[in-house]
Amino acid sequence: MPRSVKHGGKKRTQFRALKNVAKKRNIAKKKKEKVQTECEQLAGAWNHKKTVKENMIAMGLAYDPNTVAPMVATKTKKVAEVEMMDVSEISKINAEQKKKFKKKGKKSEPSELDVKASNVVSELEKAAEQEAKDQKVGREFRLQERDIEFCVYMHGKYNDDYKAMSRDPRNLWQETPKQLEKKIRIYKNSPYYKVIETMEMA
């Protein structure tokens, strides 16, 4: 007879086929439902009933980048060269791939996910354009009211003499000339500086 747990015997784990298999199936289903992507456009148009390849083709995206832009390795050069392709050629390849995955049967109306999938490329292009615009504009700095008053006073009295600014009694936080220079530069790039400048000119 096997020894009991009380007397130092090992506790045997029971395997229940129905319970354990169902648990694994549920875990796999939950993993499949959660799309591991930070891209909102892809996550919104993702169809969980389709495979990754079918989803990518439905969205008009390349599943395998080598099919769109094949890598041609040369003997003389170790670095592979990539041939540029037009957008029309890429759309032709995607159309051919779509034909492979089409199922035979009655034609049905496109679902919401299919409509979203067809608009993914245009949405991604818009997002890329917006990001490029934001990068050109640069980072916006905001100043508090007390900082604006401080900068107006300092710039009006000392102009660009930052050493004199650091010795001023209003410099309560004992900021260094470099710190004051940075603060004044942010103030000059802000819209407040332009407004105050026009008021002074008038």
Secondary structure as UniProt FT lines:
FT   TURN            5..8
FT   HELIX           17..33
FT   HELIX           40..45
FT   TURN            48..49
FT   HELIX           52..58
FT   TURN            59..60
FT   HELIX           65..68
FT   STRAND          71..72
FT   STRAND          81..82
FT   HELIX           87..101
FT   HELIX           112..118
FT   HELIX           120..137
FT   HELIX           145..158
FT   TURN            159..160
FT   HELIX           162..166
FT   TURN            169..170
FT   TURN            172..173
FT   HELIX           177..189
FT   HELIX           191..201
//
